[in-house]
């Protein structure tokens, strides 16, 4: 093996550490579990923790999750995992985080069917004001038997640095091109 090939392999290993490994660490291993709830029924009204009734004006939702959050638990990450066969029923659902009448975060759920465990993960979400927040999943399509989903919430998640990710993924792709070029010439 030539010196050039050794340098290319070293560059590739550094790229793997800065790109995919760092990305996986941020999403799967950083942070602490805050809540993990199994949601298996939908309705248009729910009794909340303080015994008040929460009514959804149009459509239905899974049971809302109420969490008191502060800026200490900043950068929360929400992951929704569903059963393999029923994922299509919750695709295009709406995930929202609200406090009182103001919506802090809202995103359309797009289930990643490429992965075997079929999930949806948000980017880390910043919590600015210490309040009680409500996390709500509203299916787009109403069904008689909604799919069971697991809603996992992690706090203090590390947000991946775009610069490190770009360098890492670049270091992964560039050595592959150079490696192919050196093998073609030898």
C-alpha positions in Angstrom: 0.0 0.0 0.0 1.4 3.4 -1.0 1.7 6.5 1.2 -1.0 8.2 -0.9 -3.4 5.3 -0.2 -2.7 5.4 3.5 -3.4 9.1 3.6 -6.6 8.6 1.7 -7.7 5.9 4.2 -6.8 8.2 7.1 -8.8 11.0 5.6 -11.8 8.7 5.2 -11.6 7.5 8.8 -11.5 11.1 10.0 -14.5 11.8 7.8 -16.4 8.9 9.3 -15.7 10.2 12.8 -16.7 13.8 12.0 -19.7 13.0 9.7 -21.9 10.0 10.3 -20.6 9.1 13.8 -20.9 12.6 15.1 -24.4 12.9 13.6 -25.5 9.6 15.2 -24.1 10.6 18.5 -26.0 13.9 18.6 -29.4 12.2 17.8 -29.2 8.8 19.4 -26.7 9.1 22.4 -26.7 12.7 23.6 -29.4 14.0 26.0 -31.5 12.4 28.7 -34.9 10.7 28.3 -37.6 13.0 29.5 -40.7 11.0 28.6 -41.7 7.9 26.7 -45.4 7.4 26.1 -47.4 4.8 24.2 -50.3 6.5 22.3 -52.9 4.1 20.9 -56.3 6.0 20.7 -57.5 9.2 19.1 -60.4 11.4 20.2 -61.7 15.0 19.8 -61.6 15.7 23.5 -59.2 14.8 26.3 -59.1 15.3 30.1 -55.8 16.9 31.0 -53.7 16.5 34.1 -55.4 19.5 35.8 -58.8 17.9 35.2 -59.7 20.5 32.5 -61.1 19.3 29.2 -59.1 19.9 26.0 -61.2 19.9 22.9 -59.9 19.8 19.4 -62.0 22.0 17.1 -61.5 20.2 13.9 -60.5 16.5 13.7 -59.1 14.3 16.3 -55.7 13.7 18.0 -53.8 11.3 20.1 -53.8 12.0 23.9 -51.8 15.2 24.4 -48.6 15.0 26.5 -48.2 17.8 29.0 -44.6 18.6 30.1 -43.3 21.5 32.3 -40.2 22.6 30.4 -37.6 25.2 31.2 -34.6 26.6 29.3 -32.5 24.2 31.4 -34.0 21.3 29.4 -33.2 23.3 26.2 -32.8 21.5 22.9 -35.5 18.8 23.2 -35.8 16.1 20.6 -39.1 14.3 19.8 -39.1 10.9 18.1 -42.3 9.1 16.9 -42.0 5.4 16.2 -44.8 3.4 14.8 -45.7 -0.2 14.0 -44.3 -1.3 10.6 -47.7 -2.0 8.9 -49.6 1.0 10.1 -47.1 3.8 9.5 -48.9 5.1 6.4 -51.9 6.0 8.5 -49.9 8.6 10.5 -47.8 9.9 7.6 -48.5 13.6 7.0 -49.9 14.0 10.5 -49.2 17.2 12.4 -46.9 17.4 15.4 -47.2 20.5 17.5 -45.9 22.0 20.7 -47.9 24.7 22.3 -48.1 26.6 25.6 -51.5 28.2 26.2 -52.8 29.4 22.9 -49.5 30.0 21.2 -47.9 27.3 19.1 -44.1 27.1 19.7 -43.3 24.4 17.1 -45.3 22.7 14.4 -44.2 20.2 11.8 -45.7 17.7 9.4 -44.7 14.1 10.2 -43.1 12.3 7.3 -42.4 8.7 8.3 -39.0 7.4 7.1 -39.9 4.0 5.6 -36.4 3.3 4.5 -35.3 2.4 8.0 -36.6 -0.9 9.5 -38.0 0.7 12.6 -40.0 3.4 10.8 -39.7 6.6 12.8 -39.9 10.4 12.6 -37.4 12.5 14.5 -37.4 16.3 14.8 -34.3 18.5 14.9 -33.5 19.7 18.4 -36.1 22.3 19.5 -35.2 25.2 21.7 -37.3 26.0 24.7 -37.2 29.7 25.5 -39.7 30.3 28.3 -40.3 28.1 31.3 -43.9 26.9 31.0 -46.1 23.8 30.7 -46.0 22.7 27.1 -48.5 20.4 25.4 -47.3 18.0 22.7 -50.0 17.0 20.3 -50.1 14.6 17.3 -53.0 15.1 15.0 -53.5 12.4 12.3 -54.5 13.7 8.8 -56.7 10.7 8.1 -59.3 9.7 10.6 -59.5 5.9 11.1 -61.5 3.6 13.3 -58.5 1.8 14.7 -55.5 4.2 14.8 -52.0 2.8 14.8 -50.2 2.7 18.1 -47.2 5.0 18.3 -44.5 5.6 20.8 -43.7 9.3 21.5 -40.2 9.7 23.0 -38.9 13.0 24.2 -35.3 13.7 25.1 -33.9 16.8 26.8 -30.5 18.5 26.6 -29.8 17.0 23.1 -26.6 18.2 21.4 -27.4 20.0 18.2 -25.0 18.9 15.5 -22.7 21.6 14.1 -23.3 22.1 10.4 -19.7 23.0 9.8 -18.4 19.7 11.4 -21.0 17.7 9.5 -20.1 19.3 6.2 -16.4 18.7 6.8 -17.0 15.1 7.9 -19.3 14.1 5.0 -16.9 15.9 2.7 -14.0 13.9 4.1 -16.0 10.7 3.5 -16.8 11.5 -0.1 -13.5 13.0 -1.3 -11.3 10.0 -0.2 -13.7 7.6 -2.0 -13.2 9.5 -5.2 -9.4 9.7 -4.7 -9.3 6.0 -3.7 -11.0 5.0 -6.9 -8.7 7.2 -8.9 -5.5 5.7 -7.4 -6.8 2.1 -7.9 -7.6 2.9 -11.6 -4.1 4.2 -12.2 -2.3 1.3 -10.5 
